[in-house]
Amino acid sequence: MADVLRTRLDRLLGAATAKKLKSAFEMETGEDLLRHYPRRYVQRGELSDLGSLELGEYVTVIAAIDKVDSHPYQDRRTGRRRERVEVKVVGLDGSGDMRLTFFQLKGWRGWLQPGRLGMFAGKVELFKGRRQLTHPEMRIFDEEEQVEEYERMAGALIPIYPASAKLASWRIEGSVRVLLDQLGELEDPIPDDAREKHGLVDLSEALRLIHRPSEPADHQRARARLRFEEAFVTQVVLAQRRHETAALPAVPRTGRQGGLLDRFDASLPFEPTAAQDTVGHEILLDLAGDHPMHRLLQGEVGSGKTLVALRAMLRVVDSGGQAALLAPTEVLAQQHHRAVCDLLGDLAEGGMLGGAEDGTRVVLLTGSSGTAARREALLDAASGAAGIVIGTHALLEERVQFADLGLVVVDEQHRFGVEQRAALSGKAGDRRPHVLVMTATPIPRTVAMTAFGDLDVSVMRDLPPGRVPIQTTVVPAAERPTWLDRAWGRIREEVENGHQAYVVCVRIGGEPAEDPELVDAPADRPQPLAVTDVAAQLSEGPLAGLRLEALHGRMAPDEKDRVMRAFARGELDVLVSTTVIEVGVDVPNASVMVVLDAERFGVSQLHQLRGRVGRGKAAGLCLLVTDMPPDTPSRARLDAVAGTNDGFELARVDLEARREGDVLGAVQSGRRSSLRLLSVIRHEEVIASARESADRVVGRDPSLASYPPLARAVADLVESQRADYLEKT
């Protein structure tokens, strides 16, 4: 029956079983259950190998009851008489034994009898030196059933399902068996030609093989098909989005001869890198098209993405339009405003005394902008006097209007949702703006194809010529306290040579840290060092006499801007900061950074942080201070950062240590997971093949009218919470 997948479980299995499945796994339909794939498969002998069970593991075993004892006792809390039943079970092959312990088990004498065979599921504990399951879920076979089950499991692979304390694997298997017996042939969301090209079995066969394999090759074929399906349906959604975007009209932004872009290029005191030239050319071609650009620009730390974005904004201004740059923090927005104004010089002072003829205005709009500054910025944006508007979330407010918004640039896009991007784009009215989103966090190709698959992708790896690689060293403060003293000495040496330094802390002070889940952290782990404490300690101790100030997110905006400007002008020697300086901050004179409690930062975050030093002619030095002992995962991550300056390599290291849901930015568990078998980290070839097939299908029929099963699968994905990660792009 083709409708088994869409039929409610209470109609297929009865209300009681359906209620348990709903409670344990949020299952509601036949498809929810049949998409609950086995975690692994075992032979009968493996299920009865009691001698190899690991403590703390949730197990399912087949064993024979050897001995049953009853022990009455008095409940100390209530004074009532209670009964503890202890059952000794042995493996079918004599591989070992274990104890099952029950409290107040009713009617046990009728079925807990020596010689009976049963399946038992629970968490393995140790009690008085013996393995034990306390109150395990169990299934005791009667004589007829015992023979039948024993024979059934003799040569077959037995599926072991993700289970819960209230719902054992064999109960899930029994429910699955009921559905498989009435499954019939199913409509397949993968078109026939795509299935044939990739040698995939159909959906009905895949579900049977993954739940009832006779040999390993069966479930391997099933997994290959179902994995491809997950990638394919996701890629069809993204292909449709690309097709819809390509069909939208946009104003071509072709620029003009002798305009701002030409004058800016002629004024540059350096040659752009090859990557800047290549990516810049791609973007200018996009801007000249009559459909809106949707491009992701990812680049190494310090690769010059701001220059590329500025050239795109100038092309739009030369075409009579405006550009808006959206930044996630005020510090970054202010940094962008300073950098753009410095790069443009008098070209950013259009209509102002001393400004260049035919120049434009660059205005800043943040939540903390003063009343007069805000009013002027809003007026310049609405009138078109400001060709470039830079700001934070304040740009999304309803009162912010543009005369002709032609380009939206979103920096550090992972900090914004698609709704925020759309809100800013919506200020262009009926004419769709071009969109450029940027990130300095390298994204592996598989993630780019999945989480950013509706965008064209440009990559910049080259660094400006003359940039010396940053030297990164792990400072094991607990093992070698003198190394930390030496770190402060290095800061003094760099300052004496005319350079500046950062000291980075996890928290501001006065608040508990959001401690990451470090499996190797000691139980009595102290709170990490805070900016306010460290700034005071350094000023009075190892860095006494140096010009030192703190910077953090709780400071008033004007004060933050004052400190950052003072540091940029060289009026401060040391900046003690939180991660507000992680991205965008560009002080070429800063040459050394000390990161305290470095193990509490992510790999990519550390790579971003160290990118703040070594941006000028002086070599950069980053010192990662940690108390974590060697041969721990935390130290291994720090060693990986110290071992390479390649952000793309570190992105892979970072992803390997993270869960799939963290990569996609979504809850990837239980019924809501759209990626049960597919890993965007490991299955690059599958995703690439699925993308090609999706492009062909959508190219032939964008509405999927000719593919009803695929259209339904796409609708299910888009309408469910499983697609949350798609909406974060």
C-alpha positions in Angstrom: 0.0 0.0 0.0 1.6 3.2 -1.2 0.0 5.3 1.6 1.6 3.4 4.5 4.3 6.1 4.8 1.7 8.8 5.3 -0.7 6.9 7.5 -0.8 7.6 11.2 0.8 5.1 13.5 -2.2 4.6 15.6 -4.1 3.3 12.6 -1.2 1.0 11.6 -0.1 -0.2 15.1 -2.8 0.7 17.5 -3.1 3.5 20.0 -0.9 2.1 22.7 2.2 1.4 20.6 1.7 4.7 18.7 1.7 6.6 22.0 5.0 5.0 23.0 6.6 5.8 19.7 5.4 9.4 19.9 6.6 9.8 23.4 10.0 8.3 22.8 10.8 9.7 19.3 8.1 12.1 18.3 7.0 9.6 15.6 3.5 10.1 14.1 3.4 8.4 10.7 4.6 5.2 9.1 7.3 7.2 7.4 8.6 8.5 10.7 9.0 4.9 11.9 10.5 3.4 8.7 13.0 6.3 8.5 14.2 5.4 12.0 17.1 3.3 10.7 19.0 0.7 12.6 22.1 2.0 14.3 24.0 -1.2 13.7 23.5 -4.9 12.9 24.7 -7.9 14.9 24.7 -11.7 14.6 23.0 -13.8 17.2 26.3 -14.7 18.8 27.2 -11.0 19.3 24.0 -10.4 21.2 24.8 -13.3 23.6 28.5 -12.3 24.2 28.0 -11.1 27.8 31.7 -11.1 28.5 32.5 -8.1 26.3 29.9 -5.6 27.5 31.2 -2.2 28.3 30.2 -0.4 31.5 27.8 2.5 30.9 26.7 1.2 27.5 23.0 0.8 26.8 22.9 -2.8 25.4 20.5 -5.4 24.1 21.4 -9.0 24.8 20.0 -12.5 24.3 20.6 -14.7 27.2 19.2 -17.8 29.0 17.9 -17.6 32.6 20.1 -19.7 34.8 19.0 -18.8 38.3 16.3 -16.7 40.0 16.4 -15.5 43.6 14.0 -13.4 45.7 15.2 -11.2 48.5 12.6 -9.5 50.8 13.7 -6.3 52.5 12.2 -3.3 54.3 12.0 0.1 52.7 13.9 2.4 55.1 11.9 5.4 53.9 8.4 4.0 54.1 8.9 1.0 56.4 7.0 -1.2 53.9 8.0 -4.7 52.9 9.6 -4.9 49.5 11.0 -7.6 47.2 14.2 -7.6 45.2 14.5 -10.2 42.4 17.9 -11.1 41.2 18.3 -13.1 38.0 21.5 -14.7 36.8 21.6 -15.0 33.0 24.2 -16.7 30.8 25.3 -16.2 27.2 24.0 -18.7 24.8 27.6 -19.6 23.8 28.9 -19.7 27.4 30.8 -16.4 26.9 29.8 -15.0 30.3 27.1 -14.2 32.7 25.5 -11.1 34.3 22.9 -10.2 36.9 19.5 -8.6 36.3 18.0 -6.8 39.3 14.3 -5.9 39.7 12.5 -4.2 42.5 8.8 -4.9 43.1 8.4 -7.0 39.9 4.8 -8.3 39.9 4.0 -11.8 38.6 7.6 -12.7 37.9 7.3 -16.4 39.0 5.1 -17.2 36.0 7.7 -16.4 33.4 11.1 -15.8 35.0 12.1 -19.5 35.0 15.5 -21.2 34.6 16.0 -22.4 31.0 13.8 -19.7 29.4 15.3 -17.6 26.7 14.9 -13.8 26.6 16.1 -10.5 25.3 17.1 -7.9 27.8 17.9 -4.2 27.3 19.4 -1.7 29.8 22.5 0.2 30.9 25.4 -1.9 32.0 26.4 -1.2 35.6 28.9 -2.7 38.0 27.7 -4.0 41.4 30.0 -5.9 43.8 32.4 -6.6 40.9 29.7 -8.1 38.6 28.0 -6.6 35.5 24.4 -5.8 36.1 21.3 -4.4 34.4 18.8 -2.8 36.8 15.2 -3.1 35.9 16.0 -3.9 32.2 13.4 -3.9 29.5 12.8 -7.6 28.7 11.1 -10.0 26.4 10.8 -13.6 27.5 10.0 -16.1 24.8 7.5 -18.9 25.3 8.5 -22.4 24.0 7.0 -22.0 20.5 8.2 -18.4 20.1 11.6 -19.3 21.5 12.2 -21.9 18.8 10.8 -19.5 16.1 12.9 -16.5 17.2 16.0 -18.6 17.8 15.8 -20.0 14.2 15.0 -16.6 12.8 18.1 -15.1 14.3 20.4 -18.0 13.6 21.9 -16.7 10.4 20.3 -13.3 9.9 21.6 -9.9 10.7 19.7 -8.5 13.7 19.0 -4.8 13.5 19.7 -2.8 16.6 17.7 0.5 16.7 18.3 3.7 18.5 16.2 3.0 21.6 15.2 4.5 24.9 14.8 3.3 28.4 11.0 2.9 27.8 11.2 1.4 24.3 13.7 -1.4 23.6 15.2 -2.1 20.2 13.2 -5.3 19.7 9.9 -3.5 20.3 10.9 -1.0 17.6 11.9 -3.9 15.3 8.5 -5.6 15.9 6.6 -2.5 14.9 8.8 -2.0 11.8 8.1 -5.6 10.8 4.3 -4.9 10.9 4.8 -1.9 8.6 7.1 -3.8 6.2 4.5 -6.6 5.8 2.0 -4.1 4.4 4.3 -1.8 2.6 3.7 -2.5 -1.1 5.4 -0.6 -3.8 6.1 3.1 -3.1 6.3 6.1 -5.3 10.0 7.2 -5.4 11.2 10.8 -5.0 14.3 10.0 -7.0 13.4 10.0 -10.8 14.1 6.8 -12.6 16.9 8.2 -14.8 18.8 9.5 -11.7 18.4 6.2 -9.9 19.6 4.3 -12.9 22.6 6.6 -13.5 23.8 6.1 -9.9 22.9 2.4 -9.6 20.4 2.9 -6.8 17.6 0.6 -5.6 14.1 2.0 -5.4 12.6 3.3 -2.2 10.6 0.2 -1.3 13.6 -2.1 -1.8 15.8 0.3 0.2 13.5 0.3 3.2 13.2 -3.5 3.2 16.9 -4.0 2.9 17.9 -1.5 5.6 15.4 -3.1 8.1 15.7 -6.7 7.0 19.2 -7.3 5.5 20.3 -10.9 4.9 23.9 -9.9 4.5 26.0 -6.7 4.9 25.8 -5.9 1.2 22.0 -5.5 1.6 22.0 -2.7 4.2 25.0 -1.1 2.5 23.1 -0.8 -0.8 20.1 0.5 1.1 22.2 3.1 2.9 23.8 4.3 -0.3 20.4 4.9 -1.8 18.8 6.6 1.2 21.9 8.7 1.7 21.7 9.9 -1.9 18.0 10.7 -1.4 18.8 12.9 1.6 21.3 14.9 -0.4 19.2 15.0 -3.5 16.0 16.4 -2.0 18.1 19.1 -0.2 19.9 20.0 -3.4 16.6 20.2 -5.3 15.4 22.8 -2.8 18.5 24.8 -3.3 18.4 24.4 -7.1 14.8 25.7 -7.1 16.0 28.7 -5.1 18.8 29.4 -7.6 16.4 29.1 -10.5 13.9 31.5 -8.8 16.7 34.0 -8.2 17.9 33.8 -11.8 14.3 34.6 -13.0 14.0 37.8 -10.8 14.7 41.1 -12.5 17.4 43.4 -11.3 18.9 46.7 -12.5 22.2 46.0 -14.3 25.0 48.0 -12.6 27.5 48.6 -15.4 29.3 51.7 -14.0 30.8 54.4 -16.1 34.2 55.4 -17.5 36.2 57.6 -15.3 33.9 57.1 -12.3 34.6 56.4 -8.7 35.8 52.9 -9.3 38.3 53.9 -11.9 39.6 56.8 -9.8 39.9 54.5 -6.8 41.8 51.8 -8.7 44.2 54.5 -10.0 44.8 55.7 -6.5 45.7 52.4 -4.9 49.3 52.4 -3.6 49.6 48.6 -4.1 48.8 45.9 -6.6 45.7 43.8 -5.7 46.4 40.0 -5.4 45.5 37.6 -8.1 42.6 36.4 -6.0 41.3 39.9 -5.5 41.4 40.5 -9.3 39.7 37.2 -10.1 36.9 37.4 -7.6 36.5 41.1 -8.3 36.0 40.3 -12.0 33.4 37.7 -11.1 31.4 40.1 -9.0 31.5 42.9 -11.6 30.1 40.5 -14.2 27.3 39.6 -11.8 26.5 43.2 -11.2 26.2 43.9 -14.9 23.6 41.2 -15.3 19.8 41.8 -15.3 19.3 39.2 -12.6 20.3 39.8 -8.9 23.7 38.5 -7.8 23.6 36.1 -4.9 27.3 35.4 -4.1 29.2 34.1 -1.1 32.7 35.4 -0.7 34.8 33.4 1.6 38.4 34.2 2.2 41.4 33.7 4.4 41.9 36.0 7.3 43.6 39.1 5.9 43.0 38.1 2.2 41.5 41.5 1.4 37.8 40.9 1.2 37.0 44.5 2.2 38.8 45.8 -0.9 36.8 43.5 -3.1 33.5 44.5 -1.5 34.4 48.2 -1.7 35.1 48.0 -5.5 31.7 46.3 -5.9 30.0 49.1 -3.9 31.7 51.8 -6.0 30.5 50.1 -9.2 27.0 50.3 -8.0 27.4 54.0 -6.9 28.9 54.7 -10.4 25.6 53.2 -11.8 23.5 55.7 -9.8 22.6 53.3 -7.0 23.5 52.8 -3.4 25.2 50.1 -1.4 24.5 49.0 2.2 27.1 47.0 4.3 25.6 45.1 7.2 28.0 44.2 10.1 27.1 42.1 13.2 28.7 44.3 15.8 29.2 48.1 16.4 33.0 47.6 16.7 33.1 45.9 13.3 30.7 48.4 11.7 32.9 51.3 13.0 36.0 49.5 11.7 34.5 49.1 8.3 33.4 52.8 8.2 37.0 53.9 9.2 38.6 51.5 6.7 36.3 52.6 3.8 36.8 56.3 4.5 40.5 55.8 4.7 40.7 53.9 1.5 38.5 56.4 -0.4 40.0 59.6 1.0 38.3 62.6 -0.5 36.2 60.4 -2.7 34.1 59.7 0.5 33.4 63.4 1.1 31.1 64.1 -1.8 29.3 67.5 -1.4 31.5 68.4 1.5 34.2 71.1 1.8 37.4 69.6 0.5 35.7 66.6 -0.9 36.4 65.3 -4.4 34.2 66.4 -7.3 31.6 63.7 -8.0 32.5 62.0 -4.8 30.0 60.2 -2.6 29.2 60.1 1.1 29.9 57.1 3.4 27.7 57.2 6.5 27.5 55.0 9.6 24.3 54.0 11.3 24.3 51.9 14.5 22.0 51.5 17.5 24.0 53.9 19.5 24.3 56.7 16.9 23.4 60.0 18.5 20.2 61.8 17.5 21.8 64.3 15.2 24.1 61.7 13.6 21.2 59.3 13.1 19.0 62.0 11.6 21.7 63.0 9.2 22.5 59.4 8.2 18.8 58.6 7.6 18.4 61.8 5.5 21.5 61.0 3.4 20.4 57.4 2.8 16.8 58.4 1.9 17.9 61.2 -0.4 20.6 59.2 -2.2 23.4 61.6 -1.0 25.1 58.7 0.7 26.3 56.2 -1.8 27.5 53.8 0.9 25.7 53.2 4.1 27.4 51.1 6.8 25.7 49.8 9.9 24.5 47.1 12.3 21.0 45.7 12.8 20.0 49.4 12.9 19.9 49.3 9.1 17.0 46.9 9.3 14.7 49.3 11.1 11.6 50.4 9.3 12.5 54.1 9.3 15.7 53.4 7.3 14.9 54.0 3.6 17.1 54.2 0.5 16.7 56.2 -2.7 18.0 53.3 -4.9 19.5 50.3 -3.0 21.4 48.4 -5.6 23.8 46.2 -3.5 23.6 44.6 -0.1 26.9 43.4 1.5 26.5 41.2 4.5 29.7 40.7 6.5 30.2 37.7 8.7 27.0 36.3 7.3 26.8 33.4 9.7 25.7 35.8 12.4 22.6 36.8 10.4 19.5 34.8 9.4 17.9 34.8 6.0 15.1 36.9 7.3 17.5 39.7 8.2 19.1 39.6 4.8 15.7 39.7 3.2 14.6 42.6 5.4 17.5 44.7 4.1 17.1 43.6 0.5 13.4 44.5 0.8 14.3 48.2 1.2 15.1 48.2 -2.5 11.4 48.1 -3.3 10.2 46.2 -6.4 13.8 46.1 -7.8 15.8 43.3 -6.3 19.3 44.4 -5.1 22.4 42.4 -5.8 23.6 40.5 -2.6 27.2 39.7 -1.6 27.7 37.8 1.7 31.1 37.5 3.1 32.8 35.3 5.7 36.4 35.0 6.9 35.6 31.6 8.3 36.6 29.1 5.6 33.8 26.7 4.7 34.6 23.2 3.3 33.0 22.5 -0.1 30.5 20.1 1.2 29.1 22.5 3.7 29.1 25.3 1.1 27.1 23.0 -1.3 24.6 22.2 1.5 24.1 25.1 3.8 24.9 27.8 1.2 23.8 25.9 -2.0 21.6 28.7 -3.2 24.6 31.0 -3.5 27.4 31.2 -6.1 30.7 30.8 -4.2 34.0 32.7 -4.6 37.1 31.8 -2.7 40.1 33.9 -1.8 43.2 32.1 -0.4 46.0 34.5 -1.4 47.4 36.9 1.1 48.8 40.3 0.1 52.5 40.2 -1.0 55.0 40.6 1.8 52.7 39.3 4.5 54.8 37.1 6.8 53.1 34.0 8.2 52.0 34.3 11.8 54.0 32.2 14.2 51.7 30.5 16.7 53.0 28.8 19.9 51.1 26.9 22.6 52.1 28.1 26.1 51.5 25.3 28.7 51.2 27.6 31.8 50.6 24.7 34.2 53.6 22.7 33.1 55.9 25.6 32.4 54.9 28.7 34.4 58.1 30.6 33.2 56.7 30.4 29.7 53.8 32.7 30.7 56.3 35.2 32.2 58.2 35.0 28.9 55.0 35.8 27.0 54.6 39.1 28.9 58.3 39.7 28.2 57.6 39.3 24.5 54.9 41.9 24.7 57.3 44.4 26.3 59.9 43.7 23.6 57.4 44.3 20.8 56.3 47.6 22.4 59.9 48.7 22.8 60.3 48.0 19.0 57.3 50.3 18.3 54.6 47.7 18.0 51.4 46.9 19.8 49.7 43.9 21.4 46.4 42.2 22.1 45.5 40.2 25.2 42.3 38.2 24.7 40.1 36.8 27.4 37.0 34.6 27.4 34.8 36.8 29.5 34.3 40.4 30.6 34.2 39.9 34.4 31.4 39.5 36.9 29.6 36.8 34.9 30.1 33.1 34.7 31.7 31.8 31.5 29.8 29.7 29.0 32.0 26.7 29.4 32.4 24.5 26.3 31.9 20.8 26.7 35.6 19.8 27.1 35.7 16.0 27.8 39.2 16.4 29.2 38.5 19.3 31.6 38.9 18.6 35.4 35.8 18.6 37.5 37.1 21.4 39.7 38.0 23.6 36.8 38.3 27.3 37.8 36.5 30.1 36.0 38.5 31.5 33.1 40.3 34.8 33.4 38.2 38.0 32.7 39.1 41.2 30.9 38.5 43.5 33.8 40.7 41.4 36.2 43.5 40.8 33.7 43.7 44.5 32.7 44.2 45.5 36.3 46.7 42.7 37.0 48.8 43.4 34.0 48.8 47.2 34.6 50.1 46.7 38.1 52.3 43.7 37.3 54.2 42.4 34.3 53.1 45.2 31.9 53.3 48.1 34.4 54.2 51.3 32.7 52.7 50.4 29.3 49.7 52.3 27.9 47.0 49.6 28.5 43.2 49.7 28.2 40.3 47.2 28.1 37.7 46.7 25.4 34.5 44.7 25.8 30.9 44.5 24.8 29.4 46.0 27.9 31.2 49.4 27.4 29.2 52.4 26.1 29.5 52.6 22.3 31.3 55.9 22.4 33.8 54.6 24.9 34.4 51.4 22.8 34.9 53.6 19.7 37.3 55.9 21.6 39.4 53.0 22.8 39.5 51.3 19.4 40.4 54.6 17.7 43.2 55.2 20.3 44.6 51.8 19.7 44.4 52.2 15.9 46.3 55.6 16.1 49.0 54.0 18.2 48.1 55.9 21.4 47.8 52.6 23.3 50.4 49.8 23.6 48.2 46.9 24.8 44.5 46.2 24.3 43.0 43.7 26.7 39.8 42.5 25.0 37.1 39.9 24.6 36.4 38.5 21.1 34.9 41.8 19.9 38.2 42.2 18.0 37.8 38.7 16.4 36.9 40.0 12.9 37.4 43.1 10.8 39.7 44.9 13.2 42.7 46.1 11.2 45.7 47.6 13.1 48.8 46.9 11.0 51.1 47.9 13.8 49.8 45.1 16.1 52.4 42.3 16.1 51.7 40.0 19.1 48.6 38.5 20.7 48.3 36.5 23.9 45.1 34.4 24.1 44.3 33.3 27.7 42.4 30.1 28.4 42.8 29.3 24.7 41.3 25.9 25.0 37.9 27.5 25.5 37.9 29.0 22.0 37.0 27.1 18.8 39.6 26.3 16.2 38.2 28.7 13.6 37.7 31.4 16.3 41.4 31.1 17.2 42.4 31.4 13.6 40.2 34.5 13.3 41.7 36.0 16.4 45.3 35.6 15.4 44.5 37.2 12.1 44.4 40.5 13.9 48.3 40.5 14.2 50.9 40.5 11.5 48.8 42.7 9.2 51.7 45.1 8.5 55.3 44.7 7.8 56.3 43.2 11.1 55.9 39.4 11.7 53.0 38.3 13.8 53.2 36.2 16.9 50.2 34.5 18.6 50.7 32.8 22.0 47.9 30.3 23.1 48.0 30.0 26.9 46.4 26.9 28.4 46.4 24.8 31.6 45.2 21.7 29.8 47.7 18.8 30.0 49.3 17.2 26.9 47.7 14.2 25.2 44.2 15.6 25.6 41.7 16.6 22.8 41.8 20.2 23.9 45.6 20.4 23.6 45.4 18.6 20.2 43.1 21.3 18.9 45.5 24.0 20.0 48.5 22.1 18.5 46.5 21.9 15.2 46.1 25.7 15.2 49.8 26.2 16.0 50.7 23.7 13.3 49.3 25.5 10.2 48.1 29.0 9.0 45.8 27.4 6.4 42.3 28.3 7.5 40.7 25.8 5.1 42.7 23.0 6.7 41.7 24.2 10.2 38.1 24.4 9.1 38.2 20.6 8.4 39.8 20.0 11.8 37.1 22.1 13.4 34.3 20.2 11.6 35.6 16.8 12.4 35.3 17.7 16.1 31.8 19.0 15.8 28.4 17.4 15.5 26.5 17.5 12.2 23.9 19.8 13.7 26.5 22.3 14.8 27.7 22.5 11.2 24.3 23.1 9.8 23.1 25.3 12.7 20.1 23.2 13.4 18.8 20.5 15.8 19.7 17.3 14.0 18.2 14.7 16.2 15.1 12.5 16.4 12.3 12.8 13.9 13.2 16.3 12.9 16.6 15.4 11.4 16.7 15.6 7.6 20.2 14.2 7.6 20.0 10.7 9.1 22.6 9.0 7.0 24.3 11.8 5.1 27.2 13.6 6.6 28.0 17.0 5.1 31.5 16.6 6.4 32.3 13.1 5.0 30.1 12.6 1.9 31.4 15.2 -0.5 31.1 13.0 -3.6 27.5 12.1 -2.8 26.5 15.7 -2.3 28.3 16.8 -5.6 26.5 14.0 -7.5 23.2 14.9 -6.0 23.7 18.5 -6.9 24.3 17.6 -10.5 21.1 15.5 -10.7 19.1 18.2 -8.9 20.2 20.8 -11.4 19.1 18.6 -14.3 15.7 17.9 -12.8 15.0 21.5 -11.9 16.3 22.6 -15.3 13.8 20.4 -17.0 10.9 21.2 -14.7 11.4 23.9 -12.1 8.0 23.4 -10.5 8.5 19.6 -10.3 5.0 19.1 -11.8 6.3 16.0 -13.7 7.7 14.6 -10.4 4.9 14.5 -7.9 6.7 12.2 -5.4 9.7 14.5 -5.4 7.5 17.6 -5.1 5.9 16.1 -2.0 9.4 15.2 -0.5 10.6 18.8 -1.2 7.4 20.2 0.4 7.8 18.0 3.5 11.4 19.2 3.9 10.7 22.9 3.4 7.6 22.9 5.6 9.2 21.1 8.5 11.6 22.2 11.2 14.2 19.9 9.6 15.0 22.6 7.1 16.0 25.2 9.8 19.6 25.1 8.6 18.5 26.0 5.1 16.9 29.1 6.5 20.1 30.3 8.2 21.8 30.9 4.8 
